[in-house]
Amino acid sequence: MTRIAAGDQEGMNLPLPAHALYLYQWITHLTSEVSDIINRGLARREKIVYVGGPQTCGILRKHYRSRIKTVSKGVSAKSLASWAKSEYRKLPRTRKGLRVLIECGNDHLRHEPVLDELIRQPGGRIFFLCMYDIGRVNSLELLEILRTHPHVFTEHLIQPNCFYSRVKRQDWIDTLTGVFDRDYFTQKLHTELQRASRYEHNLSILLIDVDKMRAVNREFDTQTGDSVLQQLARILERSLRSIDLLARYGGDKFVALLPETKKTYAQKTAQRIMRSVRSHDFFKDDLRVKELSLTIGIAGFPEDAGNARQMLKKAEDALRRAKRRDRGLVPG
């Protein structure tokens, strides 16, 4: 999934599935600020459900009438996941997905990982926006909230402290390419491996290396090299599913996390990436570097490794073997 810059209105245009966070300070601002998210869902023919207090539900009912569903009682934090499953099962075929906006309290924190599980079901079309009143959570709870959500909106935070500033600076984002950085990838890999182990699911990673970056920087300049990496990041994002995660591993390497994915399917994804790269003109017909090529190493859970360090080592070993074999694709 692509990370959202805090307060970025364009960033509200999220694909399904997604698990997003909204931090707000004044309840009077909330209904107007989430209207853009609701309107986008309606435009996509999604079912919209707002779970919150009587005040906001009343305002939204008056404005949207029967176009959205509002729920002001009967859905507790504990029952939220089962209720959402039921709503999703009842989704009419005419609806393209389910968009749930929830006013959350402290008791929702320990139940949020279950929502994350729901959106990761294969073929899932669910959007959760968990909304927290910033005045009702302490610093430790705020840390947990930020750790849980890859997508963050912050609005009306009059006195930003270091946590908000970190979100606004996008500490988990590689500044050149706009994808996640290595630290965030490693954190998510740990989390996904725990989930895969608990539910006996598959998981794969792709370690992607650009073969000719030295030639690019030698024949052109570092600005062109930076442009190549930025273009490549966009191609990689388009080649992955919305539940996959792309990060810059360092230098001219990228890494992709593919939950719920066997190595055989990961190989097909890698081959699709290579085809897309071969067909893309990175240099606008300048023949000093004829084309860009990649080498990709693959590792899978559970067959290759049981923890994040072992998974990355397996992928790196596969990458080295592929390099020795004159580049290409090698499973771990």
N, C-alpha and C positions, 0 to 999 in steps of 0.2 A: 504494500500500500504506500501512496505518496504522502509525506508529512505536510501538515498545514501550518503556514506561518501564523502566529497569533494575531488575531485581529484582521486577517486577510479576507476581505469579503469575497474575492474571487475563489478563495480556497474552499468556500462552502459547497462548491460544486463537486461533491464526492461521489465516486462510483459505488455501487453496492458490491459486496457487503462492506460495512465500515462500523467502527466502534469509536465514537468521537466524544469529546469532553467540551463543555461550555461552562466557563466560570463567569458568574455575574454578581453584581453588588446590589442592584435595586430591582425588586420584583416588578416595578412599574416599567422598567426598561425591557424586561424579558420578552413580553409578547411582541413588541415591535421588532426586537432584534432577531427573534427566531422566525419571523414571518418570511424572510428570504429563503430559509431552509424548507419551510412548509411549502412555499410557492414552487420551489424547484421540484419537490416531490410530486406535487399535483401535476406539474407540467410533464413529468415522466410517467404519469398514470400509476403512481404508487398509492397504496393505502396509507393514510396518515393517521396516527393515533397519538394524542397528547395525554400524558399521565401527570397530573399535578393537582394543585390546590383549587378550591372553588373559585377563587378570584380570577386566576389566569384562565381556567377552563371556561368560566362565564364570558370573559372578553372574547376568547377565540370562538366560542359557539355563536356569539352574536355576529362576529365578523365573517366566519366561514360557513355557518349554518351546517347543512348536512354533508358538506364536502370533506370534512374531517371528523374523526371520532374523538371525543374527550372523555376522560375517565378521572373522576375526582375522589373516588373511594372504592374500596374492595380489592386494590392491588397493593400488597405489601412488598417490602424489599425481598422477603423470603419467597414469596409466590411469584415474583416478577418473571423469572425465567420460564416457569411452567405456563404462566399466563401468555407470555410472548410466543411460546411454541404453539399454543392453542390458536392464537390470532393468526399465526403464519399458516397453520394447517387449513384454516378457514378462508385463506386468501382466494378470491375469485380469479378465474383465469384471465379476466380482463385487466387485472392489476399486475403491474410489472415488478412489484416488490412491496415490502412493508417498511415503513419509516416510523420509528417510535421515538418520541421525545419525552424524557422523564425528568421531573423535578426530584432530585435525589437528596437524601439526608445521610447522616453519618452511618446509619444502619445499612445503607446500600453498599458500602465499601467492600464488605466481605463477600457480597454476592456478585460483584461485577465480573470476576473471572468466568462465571457461568455464562454471562452474556457474550464474552469473548469466544467461548466454546460454540455458542449458537451460530455466530456469523461464520465460523470456520467449517461448518458442515458443507460438503461438496454440493455445489449448485445453489448455495444459499443466496437469498436476495433480501437481506435484512440490514437496515441502517438503525443503529442505536445512537442517540445523542443524550448523554447523561449530563444533567445540568445541576451544578452545585452553587449554592449561595456562599460566596467567599468569606462572608462574615461568620459563618457557622462551622467552619472547619479549622482545626489547629494546624501547626506547621507539619507535624508528623503525618497527619491525615492528608494534607496537601501533597506531600511527597509521594504518598501511596497513590493518590489520584493521578498525578502526573506520570508515575511509573506505569500505570495500567493502560493509559490511553496514548496511542500513537498520533491521534489527531486532536489538536488543542485550539480552542478559541478563547481569547480573553477580551472582555469588554468592561468598560467603566471601572477600571481598577485605579483609583485615584492615587493611592500610595503604593506603587509597585515595590516589592522587596526583591531579594536576590532570586527567588524562585521564579517570579514573573519575568524578571529580566533575562533569566536563562532561557525561558521559553521564547521570548521575543527575539533573542539572538540566535535561536534555533541551534542550540549546542549539539544536537545529535545529527546535524545536517552538514554534509560536505559542501563547503562554500563554492567550490568551482562547479560541480556537476548538479547540485541540488538534490542528490539522493542521500540516503542515510550514511552515516560514517561507520567506521569499523567497530567503535565501542558500542554503538547502539545495536549493530548486527550481532555482536557477541552476546549481548544481554538477551536479545530475542531468541537466539539460537539455544541458549540455556533453557529458556522458558518453553520453547516448542519441543525440545527434547524431553523435558519432564512430562509434558502433555502426551507426546507420542508414546513414551514408555508406559504411562498410566493407562492409556486406552488401547495399547498394542496397535498403534498406527504406524504408517511409514512416513519417512521424511527424507528429503534429499537436499544437497547443496551443490551449486555450480561455482567453481572458482575460474574466473574468466580473465585471461591475460591478452593484451594487445601485442601482436608479434613485432610490429615495425615502428614502434614509437621513437626509437633512436634515429631511424632513417628519416622519419617525419621531422623531428627537431633539427636534424642535421641539414636537410634539404630546404626546410622552410624556416620557421622560428617558433619560439615557445608559445606565441599567441595562436599560431595555427595548431600547435599541439594541444593547447587548451580547448580550442574549438572542436577538435576531433574527439576529445574525451566527452565534451558536452553533447555532441551529436550521438556518440555511442551510448551515453546514458539514456537518451530519449528512445533509441532503438531497443535497448534492453528492457526499458519499462513497458514499451508497447508489446514486447514479445512474452511478457509474463502475465499471470493472472492477477486479479485484484487482491487475492489473499497471499500472494508471494511477496517477498521483501527483497529489495535490491539495495546494496551498499557499495561504497567505494572502499576497497580493501587496502588501498595504498598505491601511490604512483600510477601505473597504467593497468592496475588490476581492479576488477569488480568481483563481488560475490553475491550470489542469489540464494535465498532460503525458500524452499518449496515444501510447505506443509502438505500432509496427506498425499505424498507423491512417492511412488516406487522409482527405483533407478531406471527402469526401462522407459518410463514416461519422462523422467528427467533427461535422458539421452535424446528423446524426440524434441524436447524443449531446446536443448543445446543445438541440435541440428537446425531447428527453425531460426535460432539466433544467428547461426553462421550464414544461412541463406540470406537473411535480411541484411547482414553486414556486407556480404559480397555484392549485393544488388544496389547498395547505397553509394553515391558519389560523394565521398568526404572532401575531395580536393577540386571540385568543379572542373573536371577534365584536364587538370594539370598532371602530366605524365611523369613528373619527377618521382612520385610514388604512385605506382599504377593502381594499387588497391590495398585495402586494409584487411588483415586476416587475424583470426583469434585462435588461441589454444584454450581448451576448456577441460578442467579436471572435475570429476564427479565423485561424490561420496554419498552413501545412503545409510540410513538407520532402519532396521537394527543390524544389517548384515556386516557393515564396515566398522562401526564404532558405537560406543555407549555413552560418550560425553562429548562436549563441544570441542575440547582440545584434540581429541582423537579424530573427530570428524574433519576438522580443518587440516590436520596433518595428512589424513588419507587423501583429501582433495589436492593438497600441495604435492604429495607423492605422485598422484595421477597426472598432475600438470607437468611435473618434471619428466615423467616417462613420455608424455606426448611431445614435449619439446625435443627430446632425444630422437623421437621417431619422425622428425621433420614436421612437427605441429599437427594439430587436429584435435580429436576428441578421444579421451581415455577415461573409462569409468575407474573409480577408486578400487 
